[in-house]
Amino acid sequence: MRTLIIYYSLTGNTQKIADVLVGKFEADSERIQDRRVRKGLFGTLLTAYEALFSRPGKIHYVNADPGQYDLLILGAPVWMMKLAPPMRSYILRQKHRFNKVAFFCTEGTSGGIGVFKTMQKLCAKQPIATLEVSEDDIKSHLCNEKIDSFFKKLSAGSERK
């Protein structure tokens, strides 16, 4: 199954998970590039505003065509219990090109379930599987068990037509 992983990462946590998934799935991947500066006071306020009010961010176009893949795995951080604006933008622009989808998110402590509901609604597709990883999971390496479980669910889901 041809798999593409598209993710957005600001602090690097989401990228860590994406990198592990790329290896497990032998997938292609691309990182969404944000056009907004998210550092400093102004960047923090802008980030809070966009996340809180569910506004799409401004992103550079991603080169990979999700329509050329059987499975698209979307990954994003949770910001203020909401989907990160750059991922919201990507989904809104590309959702008509998605085949099967799966989602993963990274979070401080919680918010993933709400983010998955938002992603599902925006994609208008039920995910085959979801993966929610907290900062503590990354530090304690519990994320490895969660990633293995996610991989098994996706492998089983890909066998169903």
Secondary structure as a PSIPRED ss2 file (coil, helix, strand):
# PSIPRED VFORMAT (PSIPRED V4.0)

   1 M C   1.000  0.000  0.000
   2 R C   1.000  0.000  0.000
   3 T E   0.000  0.000  1.000
   4 L E   0.000  0.000  1.000
   5 I E   0.000  0.000  1.000
   6 I E   0.000  0.000  1.000
   7 Y E   0.000  0.000  1.000
   8 Y C   1.000  0.000  0.000
   9 S C   1.000  0.000  0.000
  10 L C   1.000  0.000  0.000
  11 T C   1.000  0.000  0.000
  12 G C   1.000  0.000  0.000
  13 N H   0.000  1.000  0.000
  14 T H   0.000  1.000  0.000
  15 Q H   0.000  1.000  0.000
  16 K H   0.000  1.000  0.000
  17 I H   0.000  1.000  0.000
  18 A H   0.000  1.000  0.000
  19 D H   0.000  1.000  0.000
  20 V H   0.000  1.000  0.000
  21 L H   0.000  1.000  0.000
  22 V H   0.000  1.000  0.000
  23 G H   0.000  1.000  0.000
  24 K H   0.000  1.000  0.000
  25 F H   0.000  1.000  0.000
  26 E C   1.000  0.000  0.000
  27 A C   1.000  0.000  0.000
  28 D E   0.000  0.000  1.000
  29 S E   0.000  0.000  1.000
  30 E E   0.000  0.000  1.000
  31 R E   0.000  0.000  1.000
  32 I C   1.000  0.000  0.000
  33 Q C   1.000  0.000  0.000
  34 D E   0.000  0.000  1.000
  35 R C   1.000  0.000  0.000
  36 R C   1.000  0.000  0.000
  37 V C   1.000  0.000  0.000
  38 R C   1.000  0.000  0.000
  39 K C   1.000  0.000  0.000
  40 G H   0.000  1.000  0.000
  41 L H   0.000  1.000  0.000
  42 F H   0.000  1.000  0.000
  43 G H   0.000  1.000  0.000
  44 T H   0.000  1.000  0.000
  45 L H   0.000  1.000  0.000
  46 L H   0.000  1.000  0.000
  47 T H   0.000  1.000  0.000
  48 A H   0.000  1.000  0.000
  49 Y H   0.000  1.000  0.000
  50 E H   0.000  1.000  0.000
  51 A H   0.000  1.000  0.000
  52 L H   0.000  1.000  0.000
  53 F C   1.000  0.000  0.000
  54 S C   1.000  0.000  0.000
  55 R C   1.000  0.000  0.000
  56 P C   1.000  0.000  0.000
  57 G C   1.000  0.000  0.000
  58 K C   1.000  0.000  0.000
  59 I E   0.000  0.000  1.000
  60 H C   1.000  0.000  0.000
  61 Y C   1.000  0.000  0.000
  62 V C   1.000  0.000  0.000
  63 N C   1.000  0.000  0.000
  64 A C   1.000  0.000  0.000
  65 D C   1.000  0.000  0.000
  66 P H   0.000  1.000  0.000
  67 G H   0.000  1.000  0.000
  68 Q H   0.000  1.000  0.000
  69 Y C   1.000  0.000  0.000
  70 D C   1.000  0.000  0.000
  71 L E   0.000  0.000  1.000
  72 L E   0.000  0.000  1.000
  73 I E   0.000  0.000  1.000
  74 L E   0.000  0.000  1.000
  75 G E   0.000  0.000  1.000
  76 A E   0.000  0.000  1.000
  77 P E   0.000  0.000  1.000
  78 V E   0.000  0.000  1.000
  79 W E   0.000  0.000  1.000
  80 M C   1.000  0.000  0.000
  81 M C   1.000  0.000  0.000
  82 K E   0.000  0.000  1.000
  83 L E   0.000  0.000  1.000
  84 A C   1.000  0.000  0.000
  85 P H   0.000  1.000  0.000
  86 P H   0.000  1.000  0.000
  87 M H   0.000  1.000  0.000
  88 R H   0.000  1.000  0.000
  89 S H   0.000  1.000  0.000
  90 Y H   0.000  1.000  0.000
  91 I H   0.000  1.000  0.000
  92 L H   0.000  1.000  0.000
  93 R H   0.000  1.000  0.000
  94 Q H   0.000  1.000  0.000
  95 K H   0.000  1.000  0.000
  96 H H   0.000  1.000  0.000
  97 R H   0.000  1.000  0.000
  98 F C   1.000  0.000  0.000
  99 N C   1.000  0.000  0.000
 100 K E   0.000  0.000  1.000
 101 V E   0.000  0.000  1.000
 102 A E   0.000  0.000  1.000
 103 F E   0.000  0.000  1.000
 104 F E   0.000  0.000  1.000
 105 C E   0.000  0.000  1.000
 106 T E   0.000  0.000  1.000
 107 E E   0.000  0.000  1.000
 108 G C   1.000  0.000  0.000
 109 T C   1.000  0.000  0.000
 110 S C   1.000  0.000  0.000
 111 G C   1.000  0.000  0.000
 112 G H   0.000  1.000  0.000
 113 I H   0.000  1.000  0.000
 114 G H   0.000  1.000  0.000
 115 V H   0.000  1.000  0.000
 116 F H   0.000  1.000  0.000
 117 K H   0.000  1.000  0.000
 118 T H   0.000  1.000  0.000
 119 M H   0.000  1.000  0.000
 120 Q H   0.000  1.000  0.000
 121 K H   0.000  1.000  0.000
 122 L H   0.000  1.000  0.000
 123 C H   0.000  1.000  0.000
 124 A C   1.000  0.000  0.000
 125 K C   1.000  0.000  0.000
 126 Q C   1.000  0.000  0.000
 127 P C   1.000  0.000  0.000
 128 I C   1.000  0.000  0.000
 129 A C   1.000  0.000  0.000
 130 T E   0.000  0.000  1.000
 131 L E   0.000  0.000  1.000
 132 E E   0.000  0.000  1.000
 133 V E   0.000  0.000  1.000
 134 S E   0.000  0.000  1.000
 135 E H   0.000  1.000  0.000
 136 D H   0.000  1.000  0.000
 137 D H   0.000  1.000  0.000
 138 I H   0.000  1.000  0.000
 139 K H   0.000  1.000  0.000
 140 S H   0.000  1.000  0.000
 141 H C   1.000  0.000  0.000
 142 L C   1.000  0.000  0.000
 143 C H   0.000  1.000  0.000
 144 N H   0.000  1.000  0.000
 145 E H   0.000  1.000  0.000
 146 K H   0.000  1.000  0.000
 147 I H   0.000  1.000  0.000
 148 D H   0.000  1.000  0.000
 149 S H   0.000  1.000  0.000
 150 F H   0.000  1.000  0.000
 151 F H   0.000  1.000  0.000
 152 K H   0.000  1.000  0.000
 153 K H   0.000  1.000  0.000
 154 L H   0.000  1.000  0.000
 155 S H   0.000  1.000  0.000
 156 A H   0.000  1.000  0.000
 157 G H   0.000  1.000  0.000
 158 S H   0.000  1.000  0.000
 159 E H   0.000  1.000  0.000
 160 R C   1.000  0.000  0.000
 161 K C   1.000  0.000  0.000
